Amino acid sequence: MVTVGRHDNIISLIGACTIEGPLCIVMEYAPNGCLKDWLKSSSVHANAKPVYGNQAGSKSVPQIPIEQLIQFGIDVANGMSHLAAMQCIHRDLAARNILLGDNMVAKISDLGLSRDIYEDNDYTRSTKGRLPLRWMAYESLFYNVYTTQSDVWSFGVLLWEIMTMGKRPYDRMSGQEMMAMIEDGGRLEDPRGCPGEIYKLMTSCWMALPEERPTFPDLRTSLQRILQDFQPYASLLKQ
């Protein structure tokens, strides 16, 4: 984290005590908690404001303005662009590892699969320990290869989490069933009410060949464009 430095979309290391006793670190405080919990809580305590307002006739489940959901994706893509430029691989990019700071700014945390994964049901036991199989890229699952482009795959799954308001990927499948489906070319389904441009962006992250996936700067630019397309329509709905 010292190497990565400070960034608006990455949780900052404030200090550490390494001289006596257990290692203690002081991290930046994120007052709005983790993204996964916020999404799930918001889907339960939603207000009456329609979300995907430009999707005529859509029966959307979440009730959070889509501009906010897209902005989460932009924030994460921005932070991951910085990590990629620093040649840092996250290896565990998921909604549970995104914290929400002031003004709901999304910040990447838990760099390098550093959290205590033994207490979390999202991690599956394997001969290599416990791994976040449902977020792992094709080459990570089958060849134990991790690169920035495998983080891009995980980002696509994170986008899916955002658009489903915190649902668990491949929820009705075991880890083995999920891996078999991915090996056969299957991917996560289109979330109900999700704009087509965003699902298309997700699927581009899940190309089997890493070099065919977009980069994080590409993803940030695409999401910014999609957000701009939604904002004029949202303004009309408020009139």
N, C-alpha and C positions, 0 to 999 in steps of 0.2 A: 504494500500500500504506500510505503514511502516512495518507492520508485515511480508509481503511477502518479503521485502528486494530487493536487486539489483540482476538482472539476465540479461544476454545478450539478451534474447528474451522476455523481459517484459519492458514496458515503465517505467522509474524510476521517482519517486517523488524527486524533488530537494529541495523544501522548501514550506512553507505555512505561511500566515499571518492571524492570528486569533484574534488579540487583538482589533483592531478598524475597523469599516466599514465592508463591505462584506467580506466573506471568499475568500481569493485569494490563489491559489496554483501555483507553478512553476514546470513545467514538462519538462522532457527530450525532446529536439527538434528532430523531425523526418523529415529530409530534403526532403524525397521522397514521403511524403503524405500518404494517406491511400491506402491499398491494392486494395479495390474495385475500386477506381477511377483510379489507375494505370493499372489495368487489362483492364478496359473499354477503357481507352485512348490508351493502347498498341494494342488492337485488331483493332482499327481504323487506327493507324499510324504504322502498322506492316511493316517490311521490307520483302525482298523476300526470306529470309532464311527459309527452311522448318522446321516445328516443329516436330511432332512425326515421326522422320526419320526412325525409325526401324519398323514402321507399313507399310509394303509394300502395295502400292496402296491406302492408306488411303487418304481421301480428308479432311484434317484438316482445320478448320477455323482459329485458332490463329496462329501467326507466331513468337512466342517467343520460344526460346529453351526450351524443356521440362525439361531439368536439372534445369533451374531456377524455373519453376513451382513446381517441386518436392521439391526443396530446401525451398520454402515458407512453404510447408507442414511440412517439418522436423523442421524448426525453430519454428513453432507454437506448434507442438507436444512436442518439447523440453521445451518451456515455460510453457505449460500446465502440463507437468510432474512435473515441479517445484511447480506449484500451487497445484497440487494434493497431493504432498508430504507435503505441508504446510496445507493441509485440507481446501483449499480455493476453492469455487465454483464460476465460472465466471457468468453463467446464460445468457450470451448474446454473445457467441462466433460466430463471423461472419466476413466476409471480410471487412465490414465497420469499424470494431473495431480492425483491424490489421494495424499498422503503419509501414512504411518502413524507416529504419535508413540508416546510411552510408553503402556503399557496398551492398545495397538492403537487409539488414538483416531485417527479419520480427519480429515485436515486438508487443506483446499483450497489448491492452489498454482497457480503460473503464471497469474496473473490477467491478463485482457485479451489473450489470444493472444500472450504475450510471449516464449515459448520459441523456440529455434532450430528452426523447423519444417522446415528444408531437409534434415535428416538422418533424418527419421522417415517410414517407409512408410505410416503412418496418415494422412498428409497428401497430398492429390491436387493436382497442378499444374493451374492454370486461368489464364484471362486476368487474374485478379485476384491471382495469386501461388499459394501452396500453401494449401489449405484442408482442414479435417477433415470432409470431406463426410459420412462415415458417422454423425457425431454432430450434424449440422446440422439445424435445424428447417425445415419446409416453406417458410416465408416467407424464411428465410435462403438456402436453396438456389435459389429461383426469383425472389426479389425483392431479395435483398441487404439484408434487414431484420433487425436484431438488437435484441432487447428481453429483459427478464427472463423473459418467457414463452417466448422461444426457448431460453433456458437451461433452462427446465423440460423442453422436448423432449429436450435433451441429457441431463438427469438421468434421464429414462426409459431412454435408451440405456445410461447408466451402471448403472442397476439391472439391466438385461439382462446387462451384463458381469459384475456381481457374481453373479448367479444362474447364469451359465454358467461360473463360475470363470475368467474372463478371456478368453473366446473373442472373436474379431474379428467385429463386426457385419456382416451381409450378406457373409460371407466368400467365398462362391462367385460373387459378382456384381461386375461392374465398376462404377465410379462412375456411368456413364451408365445401366446397367441398374438400379441402385439408385434413381436419380432417377426413372426412368420408372415403376418399381413404386410409389414413394411418391406420385407424381402421380396414379396410377390408384387410390390408396386402400390399397395394400398396406402392411404393416408387418412388423416383426420377428416371427418365430415364437415361440410359447410355449416357453420352455426346459424340457427334460425334467425332471420332478420339481419344477418351480417351483409353489409354492402359488398357487391361483387368485386369491386376494386381491391378491397381489403383481403378477401379470401384468395383472390388471385395472387396477391403479394405473399400471403402465407404459403401457398403451394409452391411459389418460386423458391422459397427457403428450403423446401423439402425435396429438391432435385437430388437424385442418387449420387450424381457426380458433383463434388464440392465446387469445382470451377464453374459450374453452370448456375450456381446460386448468386444472388446479388451480394454486394458488399454492404457494410453498415452505412457508409455515406450514401449509397444508392437507396437503401431502405429509408433513411431519414428524409431524403429528398422526395421520394415517392409519397411518404406519409404527409409531408408538408403540403404537397400538391393536392392530395386528397382532402386534407383539412381545409384548404382554401376553397375547394369546390363546395364543401358543405356550408361554410360560413355565410355566403350570400343567401342560400336557401333558408338557413336558420333565422336570418334577419327578417325575411319575408314572413316566416311563421309567427314571429313575435308581434307583427303589426296588426 
